[in-house]
């Protein structure tokens, strides 16, 4: 039997397990899917917005893989770091280990004032309203009047939408209690989504963009002068002598054109609302590069932007003009990068593990039994589905090596060894107990399942298998 550990139970990890199950070259394969958290699904559970039920339903297909008899979910087992299992020790337990640990660090703005209270990564905000146990229940008090989201990708659109959406609309989701209460009491009325380049270079999808215009009680505002700066905006069919614009860019520009034509909200719509969530404005801004976060009374009070304009090489240049935007909350959504896993080689420039077709490289040569898939392999690119082909490539490499891998020593019962090492794995039955506890919590609140947002609560629920 070929024994394989997959480190990470998000889409890339589960797709790797699935690819191992579906291949026919090595029918007798056993897969342990390890995760530092006691819960499976990774970014699908803790990164997809709670009001995106269709995407969150991907958990059902991931679940089918994890429930296969040849797969064992092993939660609450970290790898690397002071409290985790070192990769060298993990390699003693399995014929092969595939690392699917993602890209968990946010890119910084690297501007003065970025560390001021009130300035956060968008990922931290997402983790808060998604009940990630590393964040805890109460880090955000939404007493800001104006919020600036720096970045023009889907993550930026997600956090802006949650800030502008009424709490009543989120009550039917699994948003944790503390986050729902904070959103219900939120004073945020203006949400600015700001990019340093033009609308044709924004990374959001049209579906995400249109959702902003469908929020009850919120109004999207776009400055036609900023749109007009983008050469592609004036030539939606493409610039003369250039390739046609991608379809998603054309659709995005059409949506923005419609909002631009609508103009500013009326004075009545801009005032304090009489109902929660009403009267909020989402301002899409372009050609503004953040250069400093401004301070007042020890907290962030605004963002100073340099006005940019298109250059001749497809990028932007500073114009020498500046604009200050008031904000008591700043969320940066400017990308991710991989984090070094102690014991594995790491390329600090790319933020990935060096590899060839998924085979980990140590000193330029493939390391027997070590593989990577997902963002730690290729960088933070693509959508969830991109992980399928990435996982298949890695599994193909592993299968090519299978004859040599089988000659490696592997533990008969890796879980027993992990317990001997002092770890307390949460298996699938423990995850099912967490699901039941979250369903019971939701019923007690008159809602559907509500996520447990803290480590003690999750681990207590996992151990309570008699509920």
Residue, then its C-alpha position, 0 to 999 in steps of 0.5 A: x500500500x502507498x501511504x501519502x500525507x497531504x498537508x492542508x485540507x483546502x481545495x488544493x489538498x482535497x483535489x490532490x487526495x481526489x487525484x490520488x484516488x482516481x488514478x489507476x496505476x496505484x490502486x492500493x493508496x491510503x491518504x491522510x489529509x492533515x490540517x492545523x485546524x480541527x476543521x476541514x475545507x480551508x479557504x472555502x470555510x474561512x475565506x469565501x464570503x458568507x453570502x456566497x452560498x453557491x461557492x460555499x456549497x463546494x464543501x459538499x464535493x470536498x466532503x465526498x472526497x474526505x468521506x472516502x474510506x481510503x481517506x482519513x481527515x487528521x485535524x489539529x495537527x500542525x506541520x513545521x514551526x515550534x509546535x508542529x511536526x517537523x517535515x523530516x519527522x513527518x517523512x518518517x511516517x509516510x511514503x510521500x508527503x504533499x504540502x498544500x499549505x497555501x499562501x497565508x501572508x498578506x502583502x504590505x503597502x509599505x507606507x508610513x502609518x500602515x501599522x496604526x490602529x484601524x489599519x488591517x489586512x483584508x484577510x484579517x477582516x475576512x477571517x473575523x467574519x468567517x470565524x477563523x479561530x486564530x482571529x477570535x470573536x471581537x477584534x473589530x468594532x465598526x465605529x468608523x464612518x468611512x472605510x477605505x479598501x485598498x485593492x481592486x480584486x474580488x477580496x476587496x469587493x467582498x469586504x466592501x460588500x460585507x461592510x455595506x450589506x445590512x446585518x439582517x441580510x447576513x442573519x441567515x448565514x453562518x456569520x458568528x454572533x460577535x461579527x453579526x452584532x458588530x455589523x448590526x451596530x456598524x456606523x460605516x456609511x462610506x466605503x471606498x474601493x481604491x486602485x492605483x491603476x485603471x478600471x480595465x486593469x482591475x482584477x474583480x470578476x463581473x459577477x462580484x462587481x454587479x453584486x455591489x449594485x444589488x445591495x439593498x439600501x446602498x448606492x455605487x458611485x463612480x467618478x466619470x473623470x477617473x474612468x475617462x483616464x483609462x484609454x480602454x474605457x473610451x475604446x471598449x472594443x480595444x485600442x487600435x493596433x492592440x489585441x481586443x479587450x478580454x470579455x471580462x474587462x468589457x463587461x466590467x467597463x459596461x457595468x462601471x459606465x452604467x454606474x457612472x451615468x447614474x451620478x451621485x446619490x441625492x442629498x437625502x440618500x447621503x444622510x444618516x439612514x433611518x434603517x440599519x444599512x440604508x444610505x450607504x455608499x460604495x465609491x469605486x476609485x481609480x488611479x490613486x496610489x496610497x503613499x501614507x496613512x494619516x493619523x489623528x489621536x493615535x488612530x488612522x484618520x485617512x489615506x493620502x493618495x498620489x494621483x496616477x495616470x496611464x503611462x506609455x508602457x501599460x502601467x501608471x506614473x505619478x502626476x504630482x497631485x495628491x488627494x486625502x480620503x477620510x477613513x477611520x478603517x483601512x483594509x488592504x487587499x493587495x495580494x498574498x504571498x507564501x510563508x516559509x514552512x520551517x524544514x522545507x526549502x523556500x524561495x523568498x522572492x517568489x514566496x513558493x517552495x522550489x519544485x519541478x512539476x510538484x517535486x520539491x527541490x533541495x539544493x536543486x535536486x528532487x527530494x524523495x517523497x516531498x511534493x507541493x501543490x496549490x499556491x505554495x507551489x505556483x504562487x497566489x494565482x487562479x481561482x479555486x478550480x485552478x487547483x485541480x490541474x495543479x494537483x493532477x500535475x503533482x500527483x502525476x509526478x508522485x505516481x511516476x516515482x511510486x516504485x521508488x517511494x514504496x521502498x521507503x519506510x512508512x509507519x503502519x499507524x501514523x496516527x498512533x505515532x502522532x499521539x505518541x508524540x503528544x498530538x491530539x488529532x481531530x478525526x472526521x468524527x470530531x469534525x462531525x461533532x463540531x458540525x452538530x455543535x454549530x447547528x445547535x448553536x444556530x438553533x438556540x439563536x433562531x438561525x441556521x448553523x452558526x460557526x464557533x469562532x475560537x479554539x477552545x470552543x472548536x476543540x471542546x465540540x470535537x471531543x464531545x462526540x455523544x451530543 
